[in-house]
Amino acid sequence: MPRTQRNDNFIDKSFTVMADLILKLLPTNNQAKEAFAYYRDGMSAQADGEYAEALDNYNEALKLEEDPNDRSYILYNIGLISASNGEHDRALEYYHEALENNPRMPQALNNIAVIFHYRGEKAKETGDLEEADGWFDQAAEYWKQAISLAPNNYIEAQNWLKITGRSNKEVFF
């Protein structure tokens, strides 16, 4: 049974009905509509914590979706699942691929920075301050890019950049 027929939540059902109507009315080809249906089911499964099902749907959507912008969101969501499963290298690959399709995706830049910052913290814990500094510098570069695209977002990152002396004037405001 398709995920769209299994939702018990009123909001999920409402979203699904609206998405189905939009899907039917969109002036686009059947392949794009099918890709969107897989993407929508992937998002629903991901929201329910059903990551394997979400990945199956996202992979099917990727096979069908041709629009680079739409592909970037599918790839980004696969990256999110990979990161939440602790597969940081895999997540980085998907975030970078999402950015290749859509360079103006601050959330992918932010998530890359978060992974690099995490690696910096781990290196710092082991006493390797030089390695930690390298990871922190890389995190800073990605956060600067994310902030330049979305200046009102990532306030904690902006504060971290200022506190650590890794900011420059043109990045903020």
Number of C-alpha atoms within 10 A of each C-alpha: 5 8 14 19 10 10 14 9 9 9 10 14 15 12 15 20 14 12 16 17 11 12 17 12 10 12 10 10 8 13 14 19 21 16 24 24 21 26 27 23 22 28 21 22 20 21 11 11 12 14 20 13 18 25 22 17 24 29 19 18 27 20 11 18 22 13 11 14 17 19 23 24 20 28 24 24 24 26 27 22 21 20 19 12 12 11 13 20 14 16 26 23 17 24 27 19 18 27 22 14 18 17 15 17 21 23 19 29 25 24 22 27 26 18 20 23 21 17 20 23 19 16 18 16 11 10 11 13 15 12 17 22 17 16 22 23 19 18 26 25 16 20 27 27 18 25 22 17 17 15 16 11 15 17 11 9 20 20 12 15 20 14 10 11 10 15 19 10 7 8 15 13 9
